């Protein structure tokens, strides 16, 4: 059985990890811009799915920033900063909603990055473009960075999922 003090400390650490992973995702995806040798550019904003990944990472980071003071208070004092059922209910449902939203961001990021990368690799292969071609390597670099951003966001998802499970346990033990 999970004790309140252990759950509070673990949840605080996981919220911090979620915040760090979300901020890292924002940085990686928002700096994902490449310039091809002919002067054309490809930016993360050009692909709607990557904008969604960015939005999800921002939402997760903001949620963690809002929850952080409450998590710190709970971890230190072993009681909620605001008494009553409202905050318990909010934590319970919001943690679940945020973890699902982050999961969709991870799925979208991976799916689009891998599909586009494979699609363009097939086109390059059909056209006989060598693997070391600058256009091909630049294109691969763009989609690889998006895959990295999705991987980092998956850390945020796992952390938020565990927080969601722990908030369920804490809620059920309180009743």
Backbone as numpy.savetxt, mean C-alpha at the origin, in Angstrom:
# Nx Ny Nz CAx CAy CAz Cx Cy Cz
-3.99 -16.60 23.87 -4.84 -15.42 23.87 -3.95 -14.18 23.87
-4.36 -13.18 23.15 -3.60 -11.94 23.02 -4.00 -11.01 24.17
-2.99 -10.53 24.91 -3.28 -9.59 25.99 -3.45 -8.20 25.41
-4.10 -7.32 26.18 -4.34 -5.96 25.72 -3.03 -5.22 25.48
-2.07 -5.38 26.40 -0.81 -4.65 26.26 -0.04 -5.12 25.03
-0.02 -6.42 24.81 0.69 -6.96 23.64 -0.02 -6.52 22.36
-1.33 -6.60 22.36 -2.08 -6.19 21.16 -1.88 -4.71 20.87
-1.90 -3.89 21.90 -1.70 -2.46 21.71 -0.33 -2.13 21.14
0.69 -2.78 21.65 2.05 -2.54 21.17 2.23 -3.06 19.75
1.71 -4.25 19.48 1.84 -4.82 18.14 1.06 -3.97 17.14
-0.14 -3.55 17.51 -0.94 -2.74 16.61 -0.26 -1.40 16.33
0.37 -0.81 17.33 1.11 0.44 17.13 2.25 0.22 16.14
3.02 -0.83 16.35 4.12 -1.13 15.44 3.65 -1.38 14.02
2.55 -2.10 13.88 2.02 -2.40 12.56 1.46 -1.16 11.87
0.85 -0.28 12.64 0.37 0.98 12.06 1.54 1.83 11.56
2.63 1.83 12.32 3.82 2.56 11.89 4.40 1.92 10.63
4.43 0.60 10.58 4.91 -0.10 9.40 4.02 0.19 8.19
2.72 0.20 8.40 1.79 0.53 7.32 2.03 1.94 6.82
2.22 2.87 7.74 2.49 4.26 7.36 3.78 4.35 6.55
4.84 3.70 7.01 6.13 3.73 6.31 6.01 3.12 4.91
5.33 1.99 4.81 5.19 1.33 3.51 4.32 2.17 2.57
3.30 2.81 3.10 2.43 3.65 2.27 3.20 4.87 1.75
3.97 5.49 2.63 4.77 6.65 2.21 5.82 6.22 1.17
6.45 5.09 1.39 7.43 4.59 0.42 6.77 4.32 -0.93
5.57 3.78 -0.91 4.84 3.53 -2.16 4.55 4.84 -2.87
4.12 5.85 -2.12 3.85 7.15 -2.72 5.10 7.68 -3.41
6.24 7.56 -2.74 7.49 8.06 -3.31 7.87 7.29 -4.57
7.81 5.97 -4.50 8.24 5.15 -5.64 7.31 5.36 -6.84
6.00 5.34 -6.61 5.08 5.44 -7.75 5.05 6.86 -8.32
5.16 7.87 -7.47 5.08 9.25 -7.98 6.37 9.67 -8.69
7.47 9.00 -8.46 8.71 9.30 -9.17 8.93 8.36 -10.35
7.93 7.58 -10.68 8.05 6.63 -11.79 7.77 7.33 -13.11
8.79 7.98 -13.61 8.72 8.68 -14.88 9.97 8.31 -15.68
9.79 8.00 -16.96 10.93 7.67 -17.80 10.89 8.52 -19.06
12.07 8.71 -19.64 12.21 9.46 -20.89 12.90 8.55 -21.90
12.27 8.39 -23.04 12.83 7.56 -24.09 13.84 8.35 -24.91
14.65 7.63 -25.66 15.73 8.29 -26.41 15.22 9.29 -27.44
13.99 9.13 -27.90 13.43 10.06 -28.88 12.82 11.31 -28.24
12.91 11.39 -26.92 12.40 12.56 -26.21 11.00 12.39 -25.63
10.31 11.32 -26.00 8.97 11.10 -25.44 9.10 10.63 -23.99
8.05 10.90 -23.23 8.07 10.57 -21.80 6.89 9.67 -21.46
7.10 8.86 -20.45 6.03 8.03 -19.89 6.02 8.30 -18.39
4.89 8.77 -17.90 4.76 9.11 -16.49 3.70 8.21 -15.86
3.79 8.07 -14.54 2.81 7.23 -13.85 1.40 7.77 -14.05
1.27 9.09 -14.22 -0.06 9.68 -14.41 -0.71 9.25 -15.72
0.09 8.76 -16.66 -0.45 8.34 -17.95 -1.28 7.06 -17.84
-1.11 6.34 -16.76 -1.84 5.08 -16.58 -2.75 5.24 -15.36
-4.04 5.20 -15.61 -5.03 5.44 -14.56 -4.86 4.51 -13.37
-4.49 3.28 -13.61 -4.32 2.32 -12.52 -3.21 2.73 -11.57
-2.17 3.34 -12.09 -1.08 3.78 -11.23 -1.50 4.98 -10.39
-2.39 5.79 -10.94 -2.96 6.88 -10.13 -3.79 6.31 -8.99
-4.48 5.20 -9.26 -5.26 4.54 -8.21 -4.35 4.00 -7.12
-3.24 3.39 -7.51 -2.27 2.89 -6.53 -1.78 4.04 -5.66
-1.47 5.17 -6.28 -1.03 6.34 -5.53 -2.13 6.81 -4.56
-3.35 6.88 -5.03 -4.46 7.32 -4.18 -4.66 6.38 -2.99
-4.57 5.09 -3.23 -4.72 4.11 -2.15 -3.61 4.28 -1.12
-2.39 4.47 -1.60 -1.26 4.65 -0.67 -1.44 5.93 0.16
-1.93 6.98 -0.45 -2.17 8.23 0.28 -3.28 8.03 1.31
-4.35 7.36 0.93 -5.45 7.09 1.86 -4.95 6.28 3.06
-4.17 5.26 2.80 -3.64 4.42 3.89 -2.72 5.24 4.80
-1.90 6.09 4.21 -0.98 6.91 5.01 -1.76 7.90 5.88
-2.74 8.54 5.30 -3.55 9.51 6.06 -4.30 8.80 7.19
-4.87 7.64 6.89 -5.57 6.89 7.93 -4.63 6.53 9.08
-3.43 6.10 8.75 -2.46 5.74 9.80 -2.03 6.96 10.61
-1.88 8.09 9.94 -1.52 9.32 10.65 -2.63 9.71 11.63
-3.87 9.56 11.19 -5.01 9.89 12.07 -5.06 8.90 13.24
-4.81 7.63 13.00 -4.91 6.61 14.03 -3.70 6.56 14.96
-2.57 7.08 14.53 -1.33 6.97 15.30 -1.42 7.52 16.72
-1.95 8.73 16.94 -2.03 9.21 18.32 -2.88 8.32 19.22
-3.97 7.80 18.67 -4.84 6.91 19.45 -4.13 5.59 19.75
-3.37 5.08 18.77 -2.64 3.83 18.97 -1.53 4.02 20.00
-0.86 5.15 19.97 0.19 5.43 20.96 -0.43 5.50 22.36
-1.52 6.21 22.48 -2.19 6.33 23.78 -2.62 4.96 24.29
-3.18 4.14 23.41 -3.64 2.81 23.81 -2.47 1.92 24.22
-1.36 2.01 23.47 -0.19 1.17 23.78 0.44 1.58 25.11
0.43 2.87 25.42 1.08 3.35 26.64 0.18 3.19 27.86
-1.06 3.62 27.74 -1.96 3.66 28.90 -2.87 2.45 29.04
-2.91 1.60 28.03 -3.76 0.41 28.04 -5.25 0.74 28.12
-5.60 1.93 27.69 -7.01 2.31 27.59 -7.16 3.28 26.44
-8.36 3.40 25.98 -8.63 4.27 24.83 -8.61 5.73 25.23
-8.19 6.56 24.27 -8.15 8.01 24.51 -9.56 8.57 24.60
-10.47 8.00 23.85 -11.86 8.41 23.87 -12.67 7.19 24.28
-13.33 7.30 25.41 -14.11 6.15 25.88 -15.43 6.06 25.13
-16.05 4.94 25.25 -17.32 4.73 24.58 -17.17 3.74 23.45
-18.28 3.36 22.92 -18.31 2.34 21.88 -18.03 2.89 20.49
-18.20 4.18 20.29 -18.07 4.75 18.95 -16.67 4.54 18.37
-15.64 4.84 19.13 -14.28 4.69 18.62 -13.93 3.22 18.41
-14.40 2.35 19.29 -14.16 0.92 19.11 -14.77 0.43 17.81
-16.01 0.85 17.56 -16.70 0.45 16.34 -16.00 1.04 15.11
-15.61 2.30 15.21 -14.90 2.94 14.10 -13.61 2.19 13.78
-12.81 1.91 14.80 -11.55 1.18 14.60 -11.82 -0.17 13.95
-12.80 -0.86 14.47 -13.12 -2.20 13.98 -13.45 -2.19 12.49
-14.37 -1.32 12.09 -14.80 -1.30 10.69 -13.81 -0.57 9.79
-13.25 0.52 10.26 -12.31 1.28 9.42 -11.06 0.46 9.12
-10.55 -0.27 10.09 -9.38 -1.12 9.84 -9.67 -2.14 8.73
-10.85 -2.69 8.75 -11.21 -3.66 7.72 -11.37 -3.00 6.36
-12.03 -1.87 6.33 -12.22 -1.16 5.06 -10.88 -0.75 4.46
-10.02 -0.19 5.28 -8.71 0.25 4.78 -7.89 -0.94 4.29
-7.92 -2.05 5.00 -7.15 -3.21 4.54 -7.67 -3.73 3.20
-8.97 -3.70 3.00 -9.54 -4.13 1.72 -9.18 -3.14 0.61
-9.25 -1.86 0.90 -8.88 -0.84 -0.10 -7.41 -1.00 -0.49
-6.55 -1.19 0.49 -5.12 -1.38 0.20 -4.92 -2.66 -0.61
-5.66 -3.70 -0.32 -5.56 -4.94 -1.09 -5.92 -4.70 -2.56
-6.95 -3.89 -2.80 -7.31 -3.60 -4.19 -6.21 -2.81 -4.89
-5.56 -1.90 -4.16 -4.45 -1.15 -4.75 -3.30 -2.06 -5.13
-2.99 -3.02 -4.26 -1.93 -3.99 -4.54 -2.28 -4.80 -5.78
-3.51 -5.29 -5.83 -3.94 -6.13 -6.95 -3.90 -5.35 -8.26
-4.40 -4.14 -8.24 -4.41 -3.32 -9.45 -2.98 -3.03 -9.90
-2.13 -2.66 -8.96 -0.75 -2.34 -9.30 -0.02 -3.52 -9.93
-0.15 -4.69 -9.31 0.51 -5.87 -9.86 -0.09 -6.27 -11.21
-1.40 -6.32 -11.29 -2.06 -6.80 -12.50 -1.71 -5.92 -13.70
-1.85 -4.64 -13.55 -1.60 -3.74 -14.68 -0.13 -3.73 -15.05
0.75 -3.68 -14.07 2.19 -3.64 -14.35 2.65 -4.89 -15.08
2.26 -6.03 -14.58 2.69 -7.29 -15.18 2.07 -7.49 -16.56
0.79 -7.17 -16.70 0.13 -7.33 -18.00 0.73 -6.40 -19.06
0.94 -5.13 -18.72 1.52 -4.20 -19.68 2.95 -4.58 -20.02
3.71 -5.00 -19.01 5.10 -5.40 -19.25 5.13 -6.60 -20.20
4.30 -7.60 -19.95 4.24 -8.77 -20.82 3.73 -8.40 -22.22
2.75 -7.52 -22.28 2.19 -7.09 -23.56 3.27 -6.42 -24.42
4.00 -5.49 -23.82 5.03 -4.80 -24.58 6.22 -5.71 -24.90
6.53 -6.63 -24.01 7.59 -7.62 -24.32 7.19 -8.47 -25.53
5.93 -8.86 -25.60 5.46 -9.64 -26.75 5.55 -8.82 -28.04
5.21 -7.54 -27.96 5.30 -6.67 -29.14 6.75 -6.51 -29.56
7.63 -6.26 -28.58 9.05 -6.11 -28.90 9.62 -7.41 -29.49
9.23 -8.56 -28.93 9.70 -9.84 -29.45 9.20 -10.06 -30.89
7.93 -9.75 -31.14 7.36 -9.93 -32.47 8.03 -9.02 -33.49
8.44 -7.84 -33.04 9.11 -6.90 -33.94 10.59 -7.19 -34.08
11.10 -8.14 -33.30 12.50 -8.50 -33.38 13.43 -7.52 -32.66
12.88 -6.78 -31.70 13.68 -5.83 -30.94 14.52 -6.59 -29.92
15.83 -6.36 -29.90 16.68 -7.09 -28.94 16.41 -6.66 -27.50
16.75 -7.54 -26.57 16.51 -7.28 -25.14 17.26 -6.06 -24.63
18.39 -5.73 -25.21 19.22 -4.60 -24.76 18.86 -3.29 -25.43
17.82 -3.28 -26.24 17.40 -2.05 -26.91 17.01 -0.98 -25.88
17.45 0.27 -26.07 17.16 1.32 -25.07 15.67 1.54 -24.83
14.87 1.47 -25.88 13.43 1.66 -25.70 12.84 0.54 -24.86
13.27 -0.67 -25.14 12.77 -1.83 -24.40 13.20 -1.79 -22.94
14.45 -1.47 -22.67 14.94 -1.43 -21.28 14.28 -0.29 -20.51
14.05 0.84 -21.18 13.37 1.96 -20.52 11.93 1.59 -20.19
11.27 0.93 -21.11 9.90 0.47 -20.88 9.86 -0.52 -19.72
10.81 -1.46 -19.70 10.88 -2.44 -18.60 11.13 -1.75 -17.27
12.00 -0.76 -17.27 12.31 -0.02 -16.05 11.04 0.62 -15.48
10.23 1.20 -16.35 9.00 1.85 -15.91 8.06 0.86 -15.21
7.84 -0.28 -15.84 6.91 -1.25 -15.25 7.51 -1.99 -14.06
8.82 -2.17 -14.05 9.47 -2.78 -12.88 9.33 -1.89 -11.64
9.45 -0.58 -11.82 9.27 0.34 -10.68 7.83 0.28 -10.17
6.88 0.12 -11.05 5.48 -0.02 -10.63 5.28 -1.32 -9.87
5.95 -2.37 -10.28 5.87 -3.65 -9.57 6.50 -3.50 -8.18
7.61 -2.78 -8.09 8.24 -2.52 -6.79 7.30 -1.74 -5.89
6.65 -0.72 -6.44 5.70 0.08 -5.65 4.56 -0.81 -5.14
4.07 -1.69 -5.98 3.00 -2.61 -5.56 3.49 -3.58 -4.50
4.73 -4.00 -4.60 5.30 -4.90 -3.59 5.40 -4.22 -2.23
5.83 -2.97 -2.24 5.91 -2.21 -0.99 4.51 -2.00 -0.41
3.55 -1.71 -1.30 2.17 -1.54 -0.82 1.62 -2.84 -0.26
2.10 -3.98 -0.76 1.64 -5.26 -0.20 2.09 -5.43 1.25
3.22 -4.84 1.62 3.65 -4.84 3.02 2.64 -4.06 3.85
2.19 -2.93 3.33 1.17 -2.14 4.03 -0.12 -2.94 4.18
-0.48 -3.69 3.14 -1.69 -4.51 3.22 -1.58 -5.56 4.31
-0.48 -6.29 4.32 -0.32 -7.36 5.32 -0.35 -6.77 6.72
0.32 -5.66 6.91 0.32 -5.00 8.23 -1.09 -4.57 8.62
-1.79 -3.97 7.68 -3.14 -3.49 7.98 -4.09 -4.66 8.21
-3.88 -5.76 7.51 -4.71 -6.95 7.71 -4.52 -7.51 9.12
-3.28 -7.58 9.56 -3.01 -8.08 10.91 -3.61 -7.13 11.95
-3.51 -5.82 11.72 -4.15 -4.85 12.62 -5.65 -5.10 12.67
-6.24 -5.38 11.52 -7.67 -5.65 11.45 -8.04 -6.89 12.27
-7.23 -7.92 12.16 -7.49 -9.14 12.94 -7.33 -8.86 14.43
-6.27 -8.15 14.79 -6.05 -7.83 16.21 -7.15 -6.94 16.77
-7.64 -5.99 15.98 -8.73 -5.14 16.47 -9.99 -5.97 16.69
-10.18 -7.00 15.88 -11.32 -7.91 16.09 -11.17 -8.68 17.39
-9.93 -9.15 17.65 -9.68 -9.91 18.89 -9.87 -9.02 20.10
-9.30 -7.82 20.04 -9.43 -6.88 21.17 -10.89 -6.54 21.40
-11.64 -6.33 20.33 -13.06 -5.99 20.43 -13.84 -7.15 21.05
-13.55 -8.37 20.63 -14.29 -9.52 21.16 -13.90 -9.80 22.61
-12.65 -9.54 22.99 -12.23 -9.73 24.39 -12.84 -8.68 25.32
-13.16 -7.51 24.78 -13.72 -6.44 25.59 -15.18 -6.69 25.92
-15.82 -7.56 25.14 -17.26 -7.79 25.36 -17.50 -8.89 26.35
